[in-house]
Amino acid sequence: MMELYNLYSYAFLKTPTAALEIPIGIAGELFLINGGNISALVEAEVSLSSLQNDDKELIAAVLSHDRVICDLFRQTTILPLRFGTSFVSQEKLLLHLEAHQNEYLEKIHELKGKAEYILKFTPRKLEEPAIPSEVGGKQYFLAKKQRYQHQQDFHILQTAEWENAVHLITYIHKSAIIFSSPGEETRIFLLVNQTEENLLKTQFRNWQRACPRWQLQLGEALPPYHFI
């Protein structure tokens, strides 16, 4: 077998027993490298250095990377790899697959039938009317004090809603991963069996009702990027 070099890698998967529909990659044809029970979906001769010198091509490559992973994910259970993952030769890739075969098989078994869902929490702002310009003196300072107190009360309730939501979500979804930025959008990554998607949507509506001071958004089923 001819040795292949510079193998840009998209995902690891259990060696398929039936043909898969292999999409087009960043620059051309993709193919599977069989490492026994584990295979890798790869593309030959993708030049990462040249992509980094052209922002437009780099963005297109990132989008192609995600498209390929999503296409494959819709067909079988995969371990998606980060953009830019590559092996210098087929030999190095096969050695890697051999060394990690049991670990990858166990993870694929764990992820079978599951998808990643992104739950976004964006804090709403308290909308209060401006203090009329004709208000002055003691009334003006009283109005400012009341406005400040309303804002404080709003933020206290908003924080309580968030803490309660986190408690509810992590109680149901033990593996949830939270990326929080104070005062900004927070993302919670959920690993859910795809057969339970309707249940997740029901839970989402309950969380929405419990968090009126937050804007919530639930994403589509994605490959398990954050759970490998």
HELIX and SHEET records of a PDB file:
HELIX    1   1 LEU A   48  LEU A   51  1                                   4    
HELIX    2   2 ASP A   55  PHE A   73  1                                  19    
HELIX    3   3 GLN A   90  LEU A  111  1                                  22    
HELIX    4   4 GLY A  137  ILE A  172  1                                  36    
HELIX    5   5 GLN A  194  GLU A  196  5                                   3    
HELIX    6   6 GLU A  197  ALA A  210  1                                  14    
HELIX    7   7 TYR A  225  PHE A  227  5                                   3    
SHEET    1   A 4 PHE A  31  ASN A  34  0                                        
SHEET    2   A 4 ILE A  38  ALA A  44 -1                                        
SHEET    3   A 4 TYR A   5  LYS A  14 -1                                        
SHEET    4   A 4 ILE A  78  PRO A  80 -1                                        
SHEET    1   B 4 PHE A  31  ASN A  34  0                                        
SHEET    2   B 4 ILE A  38  ALA A  44 -1                                        
SHEET    3   B 4 TYR A   5  LYS A  14 -1                                        
SHEET    4   B 4 SER A  86  SER A  89 -1                                        
SHEET    1   C 4 ILE A 177  PHE A 179  0                                        
SHEET    2   C 4 THR A 186  ASN A 193 -1                                        
SHEET    3   C 4 LYS A 114  PRO A 123 -1                                        
SHEET    4   C 4 TRP A 214  LEU A 218 -1                                        
END                                                                             
